[in-house]
Amino acid sequence: MARTKESVIKTRIKNILKEFQCYFFMPPANGYGRAGIPDFVGCLNGMFFSIEAKAGKGKTTALQEKELQKIRDAGGFAIVVNEDNIHNLKDLMTTWSKQEWTYSP
């Protein structure tokens, strides 16, 4: 079975997240989860993040945008990553891995 471009982007994202030893998971997209949830949900050094993977000229749906905005509104970080900006993800993870966050329950 041929790999789609989006699957290639997802593999590259997974490799970056693993490189930085992020906690992350990929919510199932099989109809049992909530629609619009990003492809990756995770945490690095106290920063909650979500990533929606797209390839080519792929655009987020209105529902995906709504979910990404809910995450931002709650103080998390939500981005869309494609082949044109994936290099920024590694830069972001580098910054977060060095950041000292203050956590007070």
VMD Tcl script that builds the backbone (N, CA, C; Angstrom):
set m [mol new atoms 315]
animate dup $m
set s [atomselect $m all]
$s set {name element resname resid chain x y z} {
  {N N MET 1 A 0.839 -1.174 0.000}
  {CA C MET 1 A 0.000 0.000 0.000}
  {C C MET 1 A 0.888 1.242 0.000}
  {N N ALA 2 A 0.619 2.153 -0.894}
  {CA C ALA 2 A 1.419 3.379 -0.997}
  {C C ALA 2 A 1.111 4.313 0.167}
  {N N ARG 3 A 2.155 4.970 0.623}
  {CA C ARG 3 A 1.976 5.931 1.717}
  {C C ARG 3 A 1.505 7.257 1.150}
  {N N THR 4 A 0.557 7.846 1.800}
  {CA C THR 4 A 0.098 9.162 1.375}
  {C C THR 4 A 1.084 10.211 1.861}
  {N N LYS 5 A 1.023 11.371 1.269}
  {CA C LYS 5 A 1.904 12.446 1.700}
  {C C LYS 5 A 1.653 12.789 3.163}
  {N N GLU 6 A 0.401 12.777 3.580}
  {CA C GLU 6 A 0.117 13.112 4.969}
  {C C GLU 6 A 0.728 12.087 5.914}
  {N N SER 7 A 0.744 10.841 5.525}
  {CA C SER 7 A 1.356 9.831 6.391}
  {C C SER 7 A 2.861 10.073 6.517}
  {N N VAL 8 A 3.484 10.579 5.472}
  {CA C VAL 8 A 4.906 10.913 5.530}
  {C C VAL 8 A 5.129 12.055 6.511}
  {N N ILE 9 A 4.272 13.060 6.469}
  {CA C ILE 9 A 4.365 14.191 7.404}
  {C C ILE 9 A 4.175 13.690 8.835}
  {N N LYS 10 A 3.200 12.822 9.057}
  {CA C LYS 10 A 2.957 12.279 10.398}
  {C C LYS 10 A 4.165 11.495 10.907}
  {N N THR 11 A 4.793 10.743 10.035}
  {CA C THR 11 A 5.988 9.994 10.440}
  {C C THR 11 A 7.114 10.949 10.821}
  {N N ARG 12 A 7.295 12.001 10.056}
  {CA C ARG 12 A 8.337 12.985 10.377}
  {C C ARG 12 A 8.040 13.680 11.704}
  {N N ILE 13 A 6.768 13.990 11.949}
  {CA C ILE 13 A 6.377 14.609 13.226}
  {C C ILE 13 A 6.670 13.640 14.370}
  {N N LYS 14 A 6.271 12.384 14.224}
  {CA C LYS 14 A 6.528 11.377 15.261}
  {C C LYS 14 A 8.016 11.280 15.579}
  {N N ASN 15 A 8.843 11.283 14.545}
  {CA C ASN 15 A 10.286 11.190 14.752}
  {C C ASN 15 A 10.830 12.380 15.534}
  {N N ILE 16 A 10.325 13.567 15.250}
  {CA C ILE 16 A 10.759 14.764 15.995}
  {C C ILE 16 A 10.316 14.655 17.448}
  {N N LEU 17 A 9.068 14.273 17.671}
  {CA C LEU 17 A 8.562 14.162 19.037}
  {C C LEU 17 A 9.327 13.104 19.831}
  {N N LYS 18 A 9.645 12.001 19.189}
  {CA C LYS 18 A 10.434 10.952 19.853}
  {C C LYS 18 A 11.852 11.441 20.159}
  {N N GLU 19 A 12.424 12.198 19.241}
  {CA C GLU 19 A 13.772 12.734 19.447}
  {C C GLU 19 A 13.840 13.573 20.722}
  {N N PHE 20 A 12.762 14.326 20.985}
  {CA C PHE 20 A 12.729 15.182 22.169}
  {C C PHE 20 A 12.096 14.488 23.377}
  {N N GLN 21 A 11.809 13.199 23.247}
  {CA C GLN 21 A 11.228 12.396 24.316}
  {C C GLN 21 A 9.950 13.018 24.875}
  {N N CYS 22 A 9.132 13.514 23.967}
  {CA C CYS 22 A 7.843 14.088 24.338}
  {C C CYS 22 A 6.886 12.975 24.742}
  {N N TYR 23 A 5.984 13.307 25.642}
  {CA C TYR 23 A 4.819 12.446 25.854}
  {C C TYR 23 A 3.844 12.847 24.756}
  {N N PHE 24 A 3.361 11.876 23.990}
  {CA C PHE 24 A 2.357 12.200 22.977}
  {C C PHE 24 A 1.564 10.952 22.613}
  {N N PHE 25 A 0.415 11.189 22.041}
  {CA C PHE 25 A -0.392 10.111 21.493}
  {C C PHE 25 A -1.147 10.636 20.293}
  {N N MET 26 A -1.633 9.710 19.520}
  {CA C MET 26 A -2.424 10.042 18.336}
  {C C MET 26 A -3.840 9.510 18.563}
  {N N PRO 27 A -4.787 10.416 18.815}
  {CA C PRO 27 A -6.165 9.957 19.032}
  {C C PRO 27 A -6.672 9.174 17.820}
  {N N PRO 28 A -7.424 8.125 18.054}
  {CA C PRO 28 A -7.913 7.325 16.924}
  {C C PRO 28 A -8.876 8.117 16.048}
  {N N ALA 29 A -8.735 7.912 14.763}
  {CA C ALA 29 A -9.615 8.580 13.803}
  {C C ALA 29 A -10.530 7.545 13.158}
  {N N ASN 30 A -11.095 6.692 14.009}
  {CA C ASN 30 A -11.888 5.573 13.493}
  {C C ASN 30 A -13.379 5.701 13.782}
  {N N GLY 31 A -13.811 6.879 14.129}
  {CA C GLY 31 A -15.225 7.065 14.404}
  {C C GLY 31 A -15.605 6.904 15.862}
  {N N TYR 32 A -14.679 6.440 16.703}
  {CA C TYR 32 A -14.976 6.265 18.118}
  {C C TYR 32 A -14.557 7.474 18.956}
  {N N GLY 33 A -13.700 8.303 18.420}
  {CA C GLY 33 A -13.262 9.496 19.136}
  {C C GLY 33 A -14.122 10.691 18.759}
  {N N ARG 34 A -13.761 11.841 19.297}
  {CA C ARG 34 A -14.481 13.078 18.985}
  {C C ARG 34 A -13.955 13.652 17.676}
  {N N ALA 35 A -14.831 14.072 16.808}
  {CA C ALA 35 A -14.452 14.626 15.510}
  {C C ALA 35 A -13.705 15.947 15.686}
  {N N GLY 36 A -12.710 16.160 14.840}
  {CA C GLY 36 A -11.974 17.416 14.829}
  {C C GLY 36 A -10.752 17.458 15.713}
  {N N ILE 37 A -10.541 16.416 16.522}
  {CA C ILE 37 A -9.389 16.375 17.427}
  {C C ILE 37 A -8.112 16.332 16.583}
  {N N PRO 38 A -7.063 17.073 16.997}
  {CA C PRO 38 A -5.812 17.077 16.228}
  {C C PRO 38 A -5.179 15.684 16.146}
  {N N ASP 39 A -4.291 15.526 15.185}
  {CA C ASP 39 A -3.621 14.243 14.953}
  {C C ASP 39 A -2.696 13.840 16.090}
  {N N PHE 40 A -2.074 14.824 16.740}
  {CA C PHE 40 A -1.156 14.564 17.853}
  {C C PHE 40 A -1.554 15.419 19.044}
  {N N VAL 41 A -1.499 14.823 20.220}
  {CA C VAL 41 A -1.718 15.539 21.472}
  {C C VAL 41 A -0.561 15.139 22.376}
  {N N GLY 42 A 0.071 16.119 23.011}
  {CA C GLY 42 A 1.217 15.768 23.833}
  {C C GLY 42 A 1.661 16.851 24.786}
  {N N CYS 43 A 2.793 16.571 25.422}
  {CA C CYS 43 A 3.350 17.495 26.393}
  {C C CYS 43 A 4.871 17.361 26.369}
  {N N LEU 44 A 5.543 18.491 26.433}
  {CA C LEU 44 A 6.993 18.512 26.540}
  {C C LEU 44 A 7.386 19.537 27.585}
  {N N ASN 45 A 8.036 19.072 28.616}
  {CA C ASN 45 A 8.564 19.961 29.644}
  {C C ASN 45 A 7.480 20.895 30.199}
  {N N GLY 46 A 6.273 20.360 30.352}
  {CA C GLY 46 A 5.183 21.129 30.932}
  {C C GLY 46 A 4.316 21.889 29.945}
  {N N MET 47 A 4.663 21.881 28.673}
  {CA C MET 47 A 3.866 22.592 27.663}
  {C C MET 47 A 2.954 21.600 26.956}
  {N N PHE 48 A 1.647 21.810 27.097}
  {CA C PHE 48 A 0.654 20.988 26.404}
  {C C PHE 48 A 0.577 21.466 24.960}
  {N N PHE 49 A 0.624 20.518 24.024}
  {CA C PHE 49 A 0.545 20.908 22.621}
  {C C PHE 49 A -0.335 19.947 21.839}
  {N N SER 50 A -0.778 20.441 20.697}
  {CA C SER 50 A -1.497 19.604 19.748}
  {C C SER 50 A -1.023 19.979 18.356}
  {N N ILE 51 A -1.028 18.987 17.491}
  {CA C ILE 51 A -0.553 19.198 16.126}
  {C C ILE 51 A -1.530 18.557 15.153}
  {N N GLU 52 A -1.945 19.327 14.186}
  {CA C GLU 52 A -2.741 18.810 13.081}
  {C C GLU 52 A -1.798 18.706 11.888}
  {N N ALA 53 A -1.668 17.521 11.323}
  {CA C ALA 53 A -0.785 17.292 10.180}
  {C C ALA 53 A -1.560 17.454 8.880}
  {N N LYS 54 A -0.958 18.158 7.955}
  {CA C LYS 54 A -1.543 18.333 6.625}
  {C C LYS 54 A -0.441 18.182 5.589}
  {N N ALA 55 A -0.805 17.802 4.398}
  {CA C ALA 55 A 0.162 17.680 3.312}
  {C C ALA 55 A -0.315 18.509 2.128}
  {N N GLY 56 A 0.654 18.973 1.374}
  {CA C GLY 56 A 0.313 19.733 0.175}
  {C C GLY 56 A -0.521 20.953 0.507}
  {N N LYS 57 A -1.605 21.101 -0.216}
  {CA C LYS 57 A -2.492 22.241 -0.004}
  {C C LYS 57 A -3.644 21.895 0.918}
  {N N GLY 58 A -3.483 20.819 1.687}
  {CA C GLY 58 A -4.521 20.390 2.620}
  {C C GLY 58 A -4.856 21.490 3.615}
  {N N LYS 59 A -6.106 21.696 3.821}
  {CA C LYS 59 A -6.594 22.730 4.732}
  {C C LYS 59 A -7.337 22.084 5.891}
  {N N THR 60 A -7.290 22.737 7.028}
  {CA C THR 60 A -8.066 22.249 8.166}
  {C C THR 60 A -9.548 22.504 7.920}
  {N N THR 61 A -10.362 21.637 8.495}
  {CA C THR 61 A -11.805 21.827 8.405}
  {C C THR 61 A -12.229 22.844 9.471}
  {N N ALA 62 A -13.434 23.323 9.360}
  {CA C ALA 62 A -13.957 24.260 10.361}
  {C C ALA 62 A -13.971 23.607 11.744}
  {N N LEU 63 A -14.316 22.345 11.807}
  {CA C LEU 63 A -14.346 21.628 13.084}
  {C C LEU 63 A -12.939 21.483 13.664}
  {N N GLN 64 A -11.952 21.198 12.820}
  {CA C GLN 64 A -10.569 21.111 13.293}
  {C C GLN 64 A -10.099 22.468 13.823}
  {N N GLU 65 A -10.418 23.528 13.113}
  {CA C GLU 65 A -10.039 24.871 13.563}
  {C C GLU 65 A -10.684 25.202 14.911}
  {N N LYS 66 A -11.927 24.791 15.068}
  {CA C LYS 66 A -12.630 25.030 16.331}
  {C C LYS 66 A -11.918 24.316 17.486}
  {N N GLU 67 A -11.526 23.060 17.277}
  {CA C GLU 67 A -10.824 22.299 18.314}
  {C C GLU 67 A -9.453 22.903 18.621}
  {N N LEU 68 A -8.719 23.301 17.584}
  {CA C LEU 68 A -7.412 23.935 17.793}
  {C C LEU 68 A -7.562 25.222 18.599}
  {N N GLN 69 A -8.602 25.988 18.305}
  {CA C GLN 69 A -8.818 27.237 19.032}
  {C C GLN 69 A -9.209 26.975 20.487}
  {N N LYS 70 A -9.976 25.933 20.739}
  {CA C LYS 70 A -10.327 25.572 22.124}
  {C C LYS 70 A -9.063 25.274 22.931}
  {N N ILE 71 A -8.120 24.588 22.309}
  {CA C ILE 71 A -6.859 24.272 22.981}
  {C C ILE 71 A -6.094 25.554 23.276}
  {N N ARG 72 A -6.012 26.443 22.299}
  {CA C ARG 72 A -5.334 27.737 22.510}
  {C C ARG 72 A -6.011 28.531 23.622}
  {N N ASP 73 A -7.334 28.544 23.604}
  {CA C ASP 73 A -8.083 29.299 24.619}
  {C C ASP 73 A -7.840 28.751 26.023}
  {N N ALA 74 A -7.539 27.458 26.127}
  {CA C ALA 74 A -7.277 26.827 27.420}
  {C C ALA 74 A -5.813 26.968 27.851}
  {N N GLY 75 A -5.002 27.633 27.020}
  {CA C GLY 75 A -3.609 27.859 27.373}
  {C C GLY 75 A -2.631 26.882 26.757}
  {N N GLY 76 A -3.121 25.986 25.925}
  {CA C GLY 76 A -2.251 25.033 25.239}
  {C C GLY 76 A -1.745 25.622 23.933}
  {N N PHE 77 A -0.899 24.890 23.277}
  {CA C PHE 77 A -0.321 25.320 22.010}
  {C C PHE 77 A -0.855 24.412 20.920}
  {N N ALA 78 A -1.416 24.983 19.869}
  {CA C ALA 78 A -2.029 24.205 18.797}
  {C C ALA 78 A -1.546 24.734 17.454}
  {N N ILE 79 A -0.971 23.835 16.652}
  {CA C ILE 79 A -0.445 24.251 15.355}
  {C C ILE 79 A -0.826 23.253 14.264}
  {N N VAL 80 A -0.711 23.744 13.043}
  {CA C VAL 80 A -0.882 22.910 11.863}
  {C C VAL 80 A 0.504 22.785 11.233}
  {N N VAL 81 A 0.930 21.547 10.988}
  {CA C VAL 81 A 2.261 21.301 10.434}
  {C C VAL 81 A 2.122 20.636 9.070}
  {N N ASN 82 A 2.888 21.164 8.117}
  {CA C ASN 82 A 2.958 20.555 6.792}
  {C C ASN 82 A 4.414 20.522 6.345}
  {N N GLU 83 A 4.657 20.078 5.120}
  {CA C GLU 83 A 6.034 19.943 4.668}
  {C C GLU 83 A 6.760 21.285 4.554}
  {N N ASP 84 A 6.014 22.376 4.434}
  {CA C ASP 84 A 6.636 23.696 4.322}
  {C C ASP 84 A 7.088 24.267 5.661}
  {N N ASN 85 A 6.479 23.845 6.759}
  {CA C ASN 85 A 6.830 24.440 8.058}
  {C C ASN 85 A 7.286 23.422 9.106}
  {N N ILE 86 A 7.489 22.175 8.720}
  {CA C ILE 86 A 7.854 21.152 9.696}
  {C C ILE 86 A 9.180 21.470 10.385}
  {N N HIS 87 A 10.064 22.187 9.707}
  {CA C HIS 87 A 11.340 22.562 10.327}
  {C C HIS 87 A 11.123 23.438 11.560}
  {N N ASN 88 A 10.038 24.195 11.578}
  {CA C ASN 88 A 9.730 25.033 12.742}
  {C C ASN 88 A 9.369 24.200 13.969}
  {N N LEU 89 A 8.843 22.998 13.753}
  {CA C LEU 89 A 8.472 22.136 14.870}
  {C C LEU 89 A 9.706 21.754 15.679}
  {N N LYS 90 A 10.778 21.412 15.011}
  {CA C LYS 90 A 12.004 21.040 15.711}
  {C C LYS 90 A 12.553 22.239 16.490}
  {N N ASP 91 A 12.493 23.422 15.900}
  {CA C ASP 91 A 12.929 24.638 16.600}
  {C C ASP 91 A 12.079 24.880 17.844}
  {N N LEU 92 A 10.781 24.688 17.716}
  {CA C LEU 92 A 9.867 24.876 18.836}
  {C C LEU 92 A 10.160 23.885 19.954}
  {N N MET 93 A 10.356 22.626 19.605}
  {CA C MET 93 A 10.663 21.601 20.606}
  {C C MET 93 A 11.995 21.894 21.298}
  {N N THR 94 A 12.959 22.402 20.556}
  {CA C THR 94 A 14.253 22.775 21.147}
  {C C THR 94 A 14.049 23.862 22.193}
  {N N THR 95 A 13.263 24.869 21.863}
  {CA C THR 95 A 12.985 25.967 22.798}
  {C C THR 95 A 12.267 25.447 24.030}
  {N N TRP 96 A 11.211 24.641 23.843}
  {CA C TRP 96 A 10.449 24.130 24.977}
  {C C TRP 96 A 11.277 23.218 25.860}
  {N N SER 97 A 12.178 22.461 25.266}
  {CA C SER 97 A 12.978 21.533 26.066}
  {C C SER 97 A 13.925 22.275 27.006}
  {N N LYS 98 A 14.223 23.529 26.690}
  {CA C LYS 98 A 15.131 24.330 27.522}
  {C C LYS 98 A 14.385 25.283 28.454}
  {N N GLN 99 A 13.096 25.435 28.241}
  {CA C GLN 99 A 12.288 26.382 28.995}
  {C C GLN 99 A 12.028 25.886 30.411}
  {N N GLU 100 A 12.033 26.789 31.349}
  {CA C GLU 100 A 11.667 26.446 32.724}
  {C C GLU 100 A 10.298 27.036 33.006}
  {N N TRP 101 A 9.322 26.151 33.183}
  {CA C TRP 101 A 7.944 26.562 33.439}
  {C C TRP 101 A 7.707 26.531 34.935}
  {N N THR 102 A 6.841 27.398 35.372}
  {CA C THR 102 A 6.443 27.395 36.767}
  {C C THR 102 A 5.098 26.691 36.868}
  {N N TYR 103 A 5.048 25.656 37.680}
  {CA C TYR 103 A 3.810 24.909 37.870}
  {C C TYR 103 A 3.392 25.029 39.325}
  {N N SER 104 A 2.188 25.505 39.545}
  {CA C SER 104 A 1.690 25.583 40.914}
  {C C SER 104 A 0.251 25.097 40.947}
  {N N PRO 105 A 0.036 23.879 41.454}
  {CA C PRO 105 A -1.316 23.302 41.482}
  {C C PRO 105 A -2.250 24.053 42.428}
}
mol reanalyze $m
mol bondsrecalc $m
mol representation Tube
mol addrep $m
